[in-house]
Amino acid sequence: MAGRLTPLVNEYYYHVFNRGVARQAIFLTDKDYSRAVSTFSYYRFVSLPIKYSRLFVLNKKDRYTLLTGLEKNAEKLVEIISFSLMPNHFHFLLKQNHDGGISTFMSKFTNSYSKYFNTKNSRNGPILQGTFKAVLIESEEMLIHVSRYIHLNPIVSKVIDKTYLPSYPWTSLPHYLDNNSRLVNPSIILSKFSTKSDYLDFLYSNVDYGTKIEEIKHQFLDLDCPP
């Protein structure tokens, strides 16, 4: 894999994204989405005793013990702030905790998921369009707005109706609304709002504008960035 012109730096936040080869779908069923979430949930940790695929060889008790131990004690490569999985692409808002953390996390996640997808669908070859893109978050305002952009992606891309957004399972928004979530760390975003309802209002205030921009982009532009 070619080196990056701009290094990924610890303690900084990045908008990370990629899409399917030739814009083809990479998530075909709910099982695919669920597999992706459980895969990147596992690979966010630094020290892992086995590959994710080997978890399923363990009995349920041993698997639970391993995963619970990671949640309680393991150091993280990255902190997941927000995410969104779409039919043919995905977005993450990540904070890098460890040297090479984002690159390691993305490599292990995408390699594992690609093997699963290819095996399941009797295909060969890459499913993603080259190396992931990573955009440095340069301000607190940008951090908040990228979080909104990621969470609104299913609406502006017309995957779901806006009324379904708070419960749509393939973004991090339900985790923002769940006090017990361990997968994402929304504290830096939610700390800028008095209540979670205020954050939802912030999201919804941009739906119409975001949808219009999406329509214009698809009509006139061919961007490297996924929607």
matplotlib code that plots the C-alpha trace (Angstrom):
import matplotlib.pyplot as plt

x = [0.0, 1.4, 2.4, 0.2, 1.3, -0.2, 0.5, -2.2, -1.3, -2.2, -4.9, -6.2, -9.6, -10.2, -13.1, -12.4, -14.3, -14.3, -16.7, -17.2, -15.3, -17.1, -19.6, -21.0, -22.8, -20.7, -23.7, -26.5, -28.4, -28.8, -26.5, -23.8, -24.3, -24.3, -21.1, -19.4, -20.3, -19.2, -16.0, -14.9, -16.0, -13.5, -10.6, -10.6, -8.5, -4.7, -3.9, -6.1, -5.5, -7.2, -8.6, -12.2, -13.2, -11.8, -14.2, -16.8, -14.8, -15.0, -18.0, -20.4, -19.0, -15.4, -16.3, -18.3, -15.3, -12.9, -15.0, -16.0, -12.3, -11.4, -14.2, -13.0, -9.2, -7.9, -6.3, -7.8, -6.2, -8.9, -11.8, -14.9, -16.8, -19.4, -20.0, -22.5, -22.7, -24.4, -25.2, -22.0, -19.8, -19.1, -18.0, -16.1, -15.2, -12.2, -9.7, -6.3, -5.0, -1.9, 0.8, -0.6, -3.9, -6.3, -4.4, -4.2, -7.9, -9.0, -6.8, -7.9, -11.6, -11.7, -9.6, -11.8, -15.0, -13.9, -13.0, -16.5, -18.2, -16.3, -16.9, -20.5, -21.1, -18.7, -16.5, -12.9, -10.9, -11.2, -14.6, -13.3, -12.0, -8.4, -7.0, -9.4, -9.5, -8.8, -9.6, -8.1, -10.7, -9.2, -11.6, -14.3, -16.9, -15.8, -15.9, -19.5, -20.6, -18.8, -20.7, -23.9, -22.9, -22.2, -25.5, -27.6, -26.1, -28.9, -31.5, -29.7, -28.9, -32.5, -31.9, -34.4, -37.0, -36.0, -38.5, -36.5, -33.1, -33.0, -33.5, -31.6, -29.2, -26.3, -25.2, -23.8, -26.8, -28.7, -25.5, -25.6, -29.1, -28.2, -26.5, -25.0, -23.3, -19.6, -18.9, -18.7, -17.6, -20.1, -19.1, -17.0, -20.0, -22.8, -20.9, -21.7, -25.4, -27.6, -29.5, -29.5, -32.8, -30.9, -28.4, -31.3, -32.7, -29.3, -29.3, -32.8, -32.2, -29.9, -31.9, -33.4, -30.2, -28.2, -30.7, -30.6, -26.8, -26.8, -29.1, -26.9, -23.8, -25.2, -26.4, -23.2, -20.2, -18.2, -16.5, -13.9, -15.6, -18.7, -22.0]
y = [0.0, 3.4, 5.8, 8.8, 12.3, 13.5, 11.3, 10.4, 11.9, 10.7, 12.7, 14.2, 13.5, 12.4, 11.8, 8.4, 6.9, 4.5, 3.0, -0.1, -0.8, 0.9, 2.2, -1.4, -2.4, -3.7, -4.3, -6.4, -7.6, -6.7, -9.6, -7.8, -4.6, -6.4, -8.3, -5.1, -3.4, -6.4, -6.6, -3.0, -3.1, -5.9, -4.4, -1.1, -2.7, -2.8, -6.3, -9.1, -12.8, -14.1, -12.9, -11.9, -14.9, -17.3, -15.9, -18.2, -21.3, -20.5, -21.5, -18.8, -18.5, -18.1, -15.7, -13.6, -13.6, -12.5, -9.7, -8.5, -8.5, -6.3, -3.8, -3.5, -3.6, -3.3, -0.2, 1.2, 1.9, 4.5, 6.1, 5.8, 9.1, 8.5, 6.1, 5.4, 2.4, 2.9, 0.3, 1.1, 3.1, 4.0, 6.9, 7.1, 10.0, 8.7, 9.9, 8.2, 6.9, 4.9, 5.3, 3.9, 3.3, 4.4, 2.6, -0.6, -0.4, 0.2, -2.5, -5.2, -4.2, -4.0, -7.1, -9.2, -7.9, -8.3, -12.0, -12.5, -10.7, -12.6, -16.0, -15.3, -14.2, -16.6, -13.9, -12.9, -9.6, -6.3, -4.9, -1.4, 1.3, 1.5, 2.9, 4.7, 8.5, 10.5, 14.2, 16.0, 17.7, 21.1, 22.8, 22.0, 23.4, 21.0, 18.1, 18.8, 19.3, 16.2, 14.2, 15.7, 15.0, 11.3, 10.9, 12.5, 10.4, 7.8, 10.6, 12.8, 9.6, 8.6, 5.3, 6.1, 8.6, 11.2, 9.8, 6.6, 8.3, 7.9, 4.2, 3.4, 0.7, 1.2, 4.6, 5.6, 7.8, 5.2, 4.8, 8.6, 8.1, 5.0, 5.8, 2.3, 2.2, 1.2, 1.1, 4.8, 7.8, 10.6, 12.7, 15.3, 15.9, 15.8, 18.1, 20.9, 20.5, 20.8, 17.6, 14.8, 16.2, 19.4, 17.3, 15.7, 19.1, 20.2, 17.2, 17.8, 21.5, 20.6, 17.8, 19.9, 21.7, 18.5, 16.7, 19.6, 19.6, 15.8, 16.2, 18.9, 16.9, 13.8, 15.9, 17.8, 16.3, 13.2, 13.5, 11.2, 11.4, 9.1, 10.9]
z = [0.0, -1.0, 1.7, 2.5, 1.5, 4.8, 7.8, 10.2, 13.6, 17.1, 19.0, 15.8, 14.3, 10.7, 8.3, 6.8, 3.9, 1.0, -1.5, -3.5, -6.7, -9.6, -7.0, -6.6, -3.5, -0.6, 1.8, 0.3, 3.4, 7.0, 7.8, 5.8, 7.7, 11.0, 10.1, 9.2, 12.5, 14.6, 12.6, 13.0, 16.6, 17.2, 15.3, 17.1, 19.8, 19.9, 21.1, 19.8, 20.6, 17.4, 14.1, 14.1, 11.9, 14.6, 17.2, 15.8, 16.5, 20.2, 22.3, 23.4, 26.9, 25.8, 23.1, 25.6, 28.0, 25.3, 24.1, 27.5, 28.5, 25.5, 26.3, 29.9, 29.6, 26.0, 24.6, 21.4, 18.1, 17.4, 19.0, 16.8, 17.1, 14.3, 11.5, 8.7, 6.5, 3.1, 0.4, -1.6, 0.8, 4.4, 6.6, 9.9, 12.1, 14.0, 16.5, 16.2, 19.6, 18.5, 15.9, 12.6, 14.4, 11.6, 8.9, 11.0, 12.0, 8.4, 7.0, 9.4, 9.1, 5.3, 4.8, 7.1, 5.7, 2.1, 2.7, 4.3, 1.4, -1.3, 0.4, 0.9, -2.7, -4.4, -5.9, -6.0, -6.0, -4.1, -3.2, -2.3, -4.5, -3.5, -0.3, 2.1, 2.0, 5.2, 5.7, 8.7, 11.0, 11.4, 13.8, 16.5, 14.1, 11.4, 13.8, 14.7, 11.1, 9.8, 12.5, 11.2, 7.6, 8.5, 10.4, 7.7, 4.9, 4.8, 4.4, 1.8, -0.2, 0.0, 1.7, 4.4, 5.3, 7.9, 10.5, 10.6, 11.3, 15.1, 14.9, 11.7, 12.9, 10.5, 11.7, 15.1, 15.9, 17.9, 19.9, 20.6, 22.0, 24.1, 27.4, 27.5, 24.1, 24.2, 20.4, 19.8, 21.9, 21.2, 24.2, 22.3, 20.0, 22.6, 25.0, 22.6, 23.0, 26.1, 25.4, 23.0, 21.6, 20.8, 18.8, 16.9, 16.1, 14.9, 12.5, 11.2, 10.7, 7.8, 6.1, 3.3, 2.5, 2.5, 0.2, -2.3, -2.3, -2.9, -5.9, -7.4, -6.8, -8.6, -11.5, -12.2, -10.4, -10.3, -6.9, -5.5, -2.2, -1.7, -0.9]

ax = plt.figure().add_subplot(projection="3d")
ax.plot(x, y, z, "-o")
ax.set_aspect("equal")
plt.show()
